[in-house]
């Protein structure tokens, strides 16, 4: 909701958004789209499987055998590509569910309030619809493209994000192995490497993520 609003027309930051959503829609308002998002676990399984298989087969290639960073980069990108094929329709539907309850009509880049207006008739929150109704509306209006809208932006967001994350993580984790106290604290070392990797990857890809969200909702 913060990403699709214009300026601060509805919410003045994260805590203000939480407060207003709870006040207007109750605690359940914070869990809109939860059941749909839960299906994202399938994408997670596809992601991990593709990641490990990619690393395994890449290691057997002469040009990548000794280049761990390149293997991590390629495997992370491929894993995210496969996952996006599964998660994008789930993302589109869950985001539209989350947007229900948004009382302020949004302009072209965001959400409109009319049924069938590209959001399966869910947009500004005047009408509450089930995930099935949203999916049916998207399919009726746009076919398969409706469920995969924003797919290009998703690929431009998550494929680089995953590739960058695994590359930075591998490099940083290896570097920390030589520095005390990280050399003897594996869990702390991996946690630190993961946090830094996430910050770097998100910083570089967040602008595209904002674009993706506005396209999808």
N, C-alpha and C positions, 0 to 999 in steps of 0.2 A: 504493500500500500504506500509506503514511503517512496518507492521508486517510481510509481506511476502518477503520483499527485503532482500538481503544478506548484513549484515553490513550496511554501508552507501553508497552502490554502486549506488543508484539512488537519495535518499533524505537524507539530513543532518538535520533531525528533522522535527517537525510539520510545522513551519513557512516556512521552505525551501520547503517542500512538497506542501504547499498551493501556494507559489509563482510560482513554476515550473509547477504545474497543470494549473493554470490560464494562464500562459504565453504560454503553449503549446496547451491547449485545451479550453481556455476561461473560463468564469464563469460557463458555463454549465458543464464543467468538474467536478466541485465540487458537482454537483447534479445528477451525473450518478447513476442510480438505485433508484432514488427518488420515481418514480411512483410505482415500485415494492415494495419498503419498506413501502409505504403507506398502503399496504394490511396488514401490521403488526398490524394495529388497531384492526383487528379481533382477533389476538392473545391476545391483551390487554384486550379485552372484556372477552375472555375465562379465562384469568389469574385472573381478579378481581372477576368474578363469582365463580370460583373454590376456590379462597382464602376465600371469605366470607362464602360460603357453608361449607368449611372445618372447619373454626372457629366455625361456628354454631353447627355442628354435633359433633365436638370434645369436645365442652363445655358440651355436654350431657353424655360424657363418664366419669365414676367414677375416673379413673386414671388420667384424664386430666382436670377435672372440676376446680380444684384449681391451676393448673400449667399453668399460662399464657404463660410463655416462651416456654414450650413444645408445646403448641397449636400453637403459632406463628411459631415455627420452622417447624412443620409438615405441617401446612397450606401453608406456603411459599414454601416449597419443592413440595407439590402436585400441587399448582397453576402453578409453573414453568414447571413441567412435562407435564401438559396438554398444556400449551402455546407452548412448544417446538415441540409438534406434529404438530402444526399449522405453526409455524414461521420458522422451519428449511428449508423447500423447498424455502420459500421466501428469507431467509437469503442467501442461496447458490446462487440463481439467482441474487439477488441484489449485492452480493459481486463480482460476475463475471462481472456484468455490470460496477461496480466501477473500476475494474481492467483494463477495456478497455482503452487504452491510455498509459498504462505502456510500455514504449519503450524498456526497458531492459529485455532480456529473463532471466527467473529465473530457477534455478536448481531444482532437484527432489522435494524438500520440497515445492516449490512454484508453479509458473505457467509456462507452456510451450506455445510455440507459434503456434503449429500445430492444425488444426481443428480436433475436436473429440478427443482431448488429455485429456479427463477427465473433461474438462471445457466447453463442448459444443462448442468447437472451438472458445473460446473467449479470452483466456489467455493473451498474452503479449500486446495485444492492436493493432496488425497489422490489424485486421479485426473487424469492429464494427458490432455487431449483436443486434437484438432486444431481449427483455426478452423472447418472445415466441420462437424465434429461439434457444436461449440458453437452455430453458426448453426442447424443442424438441430434441436437440442434446444430452442432458444428458439422457433423457428417451431412446433414440435410442441406445446409447452406453452402458448404465448401468441399465436401467429399473428404478424401484422405488428407488433402492439403490443409484442411481445417484443424485436424489433429496434430499435424506436423508444422504448424505455422511457427515461425521463429526457429526452425531447425538449423538453418544456416548460421544464425546468430548463436545458437546453442553450441554448434560445432566450433565456431570461432572463439567461444568462451571456454568451454570445458576441455576441448582437446589440448589447446596450449596450456591451460591450467594444470591438467594432469601431467603433461609432458614436463613442464617446468618443475612441478612439485617433486616428482620422482628423481629428476636430475639433481636438483638442489639438495634433496634429502640424502641421496646416495653420497654426494660429494661431502656434505657437511658431517654426516654420520661417520664417514671414514676419517675426516680431519679431526673430529673430536676424540677419536680413539687414541690419539697420541697426546691428548691434553688431560692432565689431572684436574679435577677429580673424575672427569667423564670417562677416562680410560678404564676405570674399575666399576663404573655405575652404568650398566647397559640401559636400564629403563629410563634413567634421567637423560642419558645421551640421546636415545631415540626420541624421547619427548621433546627435548630442546630442538633437535633437528627437524622434527615434524612441525613444531610451532613456527620456526623461522621459514621453513619451506612454504607453509600455508600463507604466511604474511607476504612473502615475495610473490607467489603465484597469484594471490588475490589482488594485490596492488597492481599487477600488470594486466589483469584481465577484468577487473571490476567495471571499467567503463563499457566494455562490450556486454557485460552481464546486465547492466541497466538497460541497454538497448534491447537485449533479448526479452527481458521482462515486459517492456512496453509493447513489443511486437506481439507477444503471446497473450496478453490480457486485453 
